[in-house]
Amino acid sequence: MPKYGLAFGMATNSSSSTSDIIISSSSSSHQMETSHLPITAHKLNGQNYLQWSQSILMFIRGKEKDDYITGASAAPETTASTYKKWIAENNMVMSWLVNSMTADIGENFLSFDTAKEIWDTAKELSQTRKTHLKSSRLKASSTICVKGTLR
């Protein structure tokens, strides 16, 4: 079977290269070999939640694992036959999330138990930051207005 590599947006015949995406014609889309690709070019850095969340969501949906961040795939009982598989897949999604963050942000999420907890907390922190920034801007604007009227 022919293998193709994707280099700089163009398909090229490739024998082996660490920077290529290797796609076998028999592979399904969610089983593509993508170990050479970053999860997203947008690492969560505290200022780019919207870009990061949309990029990582596309990646996770492409792997058909979005149930782990929405909560649709809740942990089964520890005695259930599916428990080990759930733990493995949840931890995989958790690693995708943490590894798509800057180190100083990602380390704060290492003790979380579920991908959903990480996803929800990242969103909550982003919203808290936005609210704080808006509040700071309003305070700065009102101070400027008050100072301007005192002249």
Buried (B, 14 or more C-beta within 10 A) or exposed (E): EEBBBBEEEEEEEBEEEEEBBBBEEEEEEEEBEBEEBEBBEBBBEEEEBEBBBEBBBEBBEEBEBBBBBEEEBEBBEEEEEEEEEBBEBBBBBBEBBBBBBEEEBBEBBEEBEBBBBBBBEBEEBBEEEEEEEEEEEEEEEEEEEEEEEEE
